[in-house]
Amino acid sequence: MRLADATTMRVGGEAERWIDASTREEAIAAYTALIADDEPHVLLGGGSNTVASDEPFAGAVLRMRTAGVVVLPAAERRTRPVGDEEPDDASVIIRVEAGESWDALVARTVAEGWSGIEALSGIPGSTGAAPIQNIGAYGQELGACLVGVELLDADALEVRQVPASQLRLGYRDSALKRGDLRGLVLSVDLRLRRSTDGLSQPVAYGQLAQALGVDLGHRVPLADVRESVLALRGAKGMVLSDDPDSVSAGSFFTNPIVSGRFAAGLPEDAPRWSTAPEATATIVPLDADTRIPVREPVESRVKLSAAWLIERAGIGKGFALPHSRAAISRKHTLAITNRGGATGEEVADLARFVQTRVESELGVHLVPEPVLVGLEV
């Protein structure tokens, strides 16, 4: 079987062997054998974030097909806080098997009246891959509700619960993605809120607020958020469908984070968002015999729009290299699409061209978001 048949980009060569794990026990046995035999392997969920070479893959593909969602008992809610928040009766912790479709999970939570991931509607792929990438969109990020994962540790070959704090989540990043923590995600625990009024979390993204016709910070029906997000993503070709522009790996590059000093030198119309936390005040009593601590200046960090950078570098929607079947999406410059019969190498060639053009024109290096198998960008 070819990786092209199991990935949304529809590129990738024949794998030496395939293993479909439909149960937790099958997944544990298969992964343990792969590690023990030191066999080259690829871990695959929904295949939405993987771009592979068309050269044969001399190894195994372990595809997670496990399914199941359970609500953990109240006793476990009390022992599994997220961040600094204390669990309460309004919270619900669900344990989701790694092979569950992410969007199907979001649809279920909306139907159940659980808020926290409604703005993450339409993201393709499996739930087990979500913490690896720390997925996020339209003002919500997985890390805000992630309790932890059940991991089959590649070093100890033991199953253990890893709290979110040990995953060191960042922007589309985690210890699992960086390889600082190696293993197979078996299940994911999420803490959501029981929405007694059927309303969402406060809307935290301007484009979504505009689509909903509300101001930032307002709460609206959960179903309305899901419907609006699906419509926004669909207009960008970012929902799997018959649309040729959806034959992609979604956003191919992450939005770069640069220093405030560098961002100040970009054109004024460059979209940018500060990533620095708000400064906290230091309160010192007037009669206190102490000096006010001097704080070291912290260089500001700014997130830029990768899509804007690509367009500003002269690469527009629909752009393709001569004789290539890979092209920039006709709906969104952040996606590279397969126009039909493209190879993984053609996708990589276009990605490298985009990188080179943006770096030469604007001095910003774009980092690929998908997992690359047998390819370099």
HUCORWO-V729319 format. One line per field, one symbol per residue. ss: DSSP state (A for helix, B for strand, O for the rest). Layout:
ss=???
This chain:
ss=OBAAAOOOOOOOOBBBBBBBBOOAAAAAAAAAAAAAOOOOBBBBOOOOOBBBOOOOBBBBBBBBOOOOBBBOOAAAAAOOOOOOOOOOOOBBBBBBBOOOBAAAAAAAAAAAOBBOOAAAOOOOOBAAAAAAAOOBBOOBBAAAOBBBBBBBBOOOOOBBBBBAAAAOOBOOBOAAAAOOOOBBBBBBBBBBBBOOOOBOOOOOOAAAAAAAOOOOOOOOBAAAAAAAAAAAAAAOOOOOOOOAAAOBBBBOBOOOBBBAAAAAOOOOOOOBBBOOOOOOOOOOOOOOOOOOOOOOOOOOBBBBOAAAAAAAOOOOOOOOOOOOOBBBOOOOOOBBBBOOOOOAAAAAAAAAAAAAAAAAAAOOOOOBOOBBBOOOO
